Amino acid sequence: DLFCGSGFFSNLFGGKKQKLYGYEVTPSSIAEANQFFSKKFPEKEIHFSVQNLFQNVDGLPKLKNGSLILDPPRSGAG
């Protein structure tokens, strides 16, 4: 989930996936997402982290058979 905020779309579709990844620039949103998803889906691998997607996308996992949700800010994804 790119530009995930606190994980709105991960919450909608997360029940169907074994692993959840989310990236957002705001540390408080990532902290909230980690806390929420760890409680909601304790059996899943949860990886929400702070990442400025406008400056650096190195280190993002390579997905196979996964789904990518892109919810950029109103100004776009660059």
C-alpha positions in Angstrom: 0.0 0.0 0.0 1.9 3.1 -1.3 1.1 6.4 0.3 -0.9 4.3 2.8 -1.6 6.9 5.6 -2.8 4.8 8.5 -3.8 2.0 6.1 -7.3 2.6 4.9 -7.0 0.4 1.8 -4.9 -2.2 3.6 -7.8 -2.5 6.0 -10.3 -3.1 3.2 -8.3 -5.8 1.4 -5.9 -7.1 4.1 -8.0 -10.0 5.1 -7.3 -11.7 1.7 -3.5 -11.4 1.9 -0.8 -13.2 4.0 1.5 -10.2 4.2 0.7 -6.5 4.4 3.2 -3.8 3.5 2.5 -0.1 3.8 4.7 3.0 3.1 4.0 6.5 4.1 6.1 9.6 5.0 4.2 10.5 8.2 5.7 8.6 11.2 2.5 9.0 13.3 0.4 7.4 10.6 2.8 4.4 10.3 2.8 4.0 14.1 -1.0 3.9 14.1 -1.1 1.4 11.2 1.4 -0.9 12.8 -0.5 -0.9 16.1 -3.9 -1.4 14.4 -2.9 -4.1 12.0 -0.9 -6.1 14.6 -4.1 -6.3 16.6 -6.5 -6.9 13.7 -4.4 -9.5 11.9 -2.1 -11.0 14.5 -1.5 -14.1 12.2 -0.2 -12.0 9.3 3.2 -10.5 8.6 2.8 -6.8 9.0 5.3 -4.3 7.5 4.4 -0.7 7.7 7.3 1.8 7.5 8.2 5.4 7.0 9.4 6.0 3.4 9.4 9.2 1.4 8.2 7.7 -1.9 9.0 10.9 -3.8 12.7 10.6 -3.0 13.5 7.0 -2.7 11.9 3.7 -3.6 15.0 1.6 -3.0 14.4 -1.2 -0.5 10.8 -1.7 -1.4 10.1 -5.5 -1.7 9.7 -7.1 -5.0 6.3 -8.6 -5.2 5.3 -11.8 -6.9 1.6 -12.7 -7.1 0.8 -9.7 -5.0 -1.4 -6.6 -5.2 -0.2 -3.0 -5.2 -2.5 -0.3 -4.0 -1.4 3.2 -5.0 -3.3 6.0 -3.2 -1.2 9.1 -3.9 -1.8 12.6 -2.5 -4.0 15.0 -4.4 -0.8 16.4 -6.1 -0.1 13.0 -7.6 2.6 10.3 -7.3 5.3 12.2 -9.2 
